[in-house]
Amino acid sequence: MEDRAYKNAMARKRELLADIEEIDKFLELWRRYAGTEPEQDTPESPPSVGDSGEAVQSHLRALPRDEERANVIRTSILKRGRPLARGEIAEGLEEDGYKVTGADPSKNIGTIMWRLRDHFTNIEGYGYWPSDVPYRQAGFEGHKATADQSDASPLEKGNEQDGSSPS
């Protein structure tokens, strides 16, 4: 019974810490876009507490959003020189100084990679890799969009491939 209570308490603690991190991110972004500096008398968020009860100061930055996020993940994958599974991406980002939030960082990375599916390909049996970079060990040649096709609609792209012009 004690083990279950401990596990439940630790799970709740992780949820609360993730919520605090999310709120801290919001406040940081709000200050940045509102053009204000943090108030000196505003207490900072408390340090994280490790499983053994000791205080752990996080040196990790929040993972950026949008295109910058894609660039950070791309750099992390290419730095390791091979496609990576979701958990490996989370570990690599942490090694690079970024925090992947959530109760299950691997699941969070899966969602992020799905949203960035135009930037990355999940090569079956290997892992995620930048879509525009060949990975010959897996027979992956990469997908390179041409400049004139990148702005074209799917209908126009299809017509360009068969040689006809859009009507």
C-alpha positions in Angstrom: 0.0 0.0 0.0 2.8 2.4 0.9 4.5 1.8 -2.5 1.3 2.8 -4.3 0.9 6.0 -2.2 4.5 6.9 -2.9 4.2 6.3 -6.6 1.0 8.4 -6.7 2.6 11.2 -4.8 5.6 11.2 -7.2 3.4 11.2 -10.2 1.4 14.1 -8.9 4.6 15.9 -8.1 5.8 15.5 -11.7 2.5 16.9 -12.9 2.7 19.9 -10.6 6.3 20.6 -11.6 5.3 20.4 -15.3 2.5 22.9 -14.6 4.9 25.3 -12.8 7.3 25.0 -15.8 4.5 25.8 -18.2 3.4 28.9 -16.1 7.1 30.1 -16.0 7.3 29.8 -19.8 4.1 31.8 -20.1 5.3 34.5 -17.8 8.7 34.7 -19.6 7.0 35.0 -23.0 4.5 37.5 -21.6 7.3 39.7 -20.3 9.2 39.4 -23.6 6.2 40.4 -25.8 4.9 43.0 -23.3 8.3 44.6 -23.2 8.6 44.5 -19.4 11.4 43.3 -17.2 10.7 40.8 -14.4 9.9 42.5 -11.2 12.7 42.3 -8.7 10.5 41.5 -5.8 8.7 38.7 -7.7 9.9 35.4 -6.3 11.4 33.0 -8.8 9.9 29.5 -9.1 11.2 27.2 -6.5 14.0 24.8 -7.5 13.0 21.4 -8.6 13.3 18.6 -6.0 14.9 15.3 -7.0 13.6 11.9 -6.1 15.8 11.8 -3.0 14.5 15.1 -1.8 17.5 17.3 -2.7 17.0 20.6 -4.5 18.0 20.5 -8.2 18.4 23.8 -10.0 17.5 23.3 -13.7 20.0 24.7 -16.1 17.8 23.8 -19.1 16.1 26.2 -21.4 12.6 25.8 -22.6 12.3 24.3 -26.0 11.5 27.1 -28.5 8.4 27.2 -30.6 7.7 27.1 -34.4 10.6 27.3 -36.9 13.2 27.8 -34.2 12.0 24.6 -32.6 12.5 22.7 -35.9 16.0 24.1 -36.2 17.0 23.1 -32.6 15.7 19.6 -33.2 17.3 19.4 -36.6 20.7 20.5 -35.2 20.4 18.0 -32.3 19.7 15.1 -34.7 22.4 16.0 -37.2 24.9 16.4 -34.3 24.4 12.8 -33.4 24.8 11.7 -37.1 21.9 9.2 -37.3 18.1 9.1 -37.1 16.8 9.1 -33.5 13.8 7.6 -31.8 11.5 9.9 -29.7 13.2 9.2 -26.4 16.6 9.7 -28.0 15.5 13.1 -29.3 14.4 14.1 -25.8 17.7 12.9 -24.3 19.7 14.7 -27.0 17.8 17.9 -26.5 18.4 17.7 -22.8 22.1 17.2 -23.4 22.0 20.2 -25.7 20.5 22.3 -22.8 16.8 22.1 -23.6 14.0 20.9 -21.4 11.2 18.7 -22.9 8.3 19.2 -20.6 5.4 16.9 -19.7 4.9 13.8 -17.7 6.1 11.7 -20.7 8.8 13.6 -22.7 9.0 10.8 -25.3 5.2 11.2 -26.0 5.6 15.0 -26.1 8.4 14.6 -28.7 6.1 12.3 -30.7 3.5 15.1 -30.8 6.1 17.7 -31.7 7.5 15.6 -34.5 4.1 15.0 -35.9 3.5 18.8 -36.0 6.9 19.2 -37.7 6.2 16.4 -40.2 7.1 18.8 -43.1 10.6 19.0 -41.6 11.3 15.5 -40.5 10.7 11.9 -41.7 10.3 8.9 -39.5 12.5 6.4 -41.3 11.1 3.0 -40.5 13.5 1.0 -38.4 15.8 3.9 -37.8 14.0 7.0 -36.4 13.4 10.7 -37.2 15.7 12.4 -39.6 15.5 15.8 -41.4 13.4 15.3 -44.6 15.7 17.2 -46.8 18.9 15.4 -45.8 19.7 12.0 -47.4 20.4 9.1 -45.1 21.9 6.5 -47.4 22.4 3.8 -44.8 18.6 3.5 -44.8 18.1 4.1 -48.5 16.5 7.5 -47.7 17.3 10.1 -50.4 15.6 13.0 -48.8 12.8 15.2 -50.1 13.9 18.4 -51.7 11.1 20.9 -52.6 12.0 23.1 -55.5 11.6 26.9 -55.0 8.7 27.1 -57.5 6.9 24.1 -56.0 7.2 25.2 -52.4 4.6 27.9 -52.9 2.4 25.9 -55.3 -0.8 24.3 -54.2 -1.1 20.5 -54.2 -3.2 20.7 -57.4 -0.5 22.8 -59.1 2.2 20.5 -57.9 0.4 17.5 -59.4 -0.1 19.3 -62.7 3.5 20.4 -62.8 4.6 16.7 -62.4 2.5 15.5 -65.3 3.6 18.4 -67.6 0.2 20.0 -67.9 -0.5 23.6 -66.6 -3.1 24.5 -64.1 -6.5 25.5 -65.6 
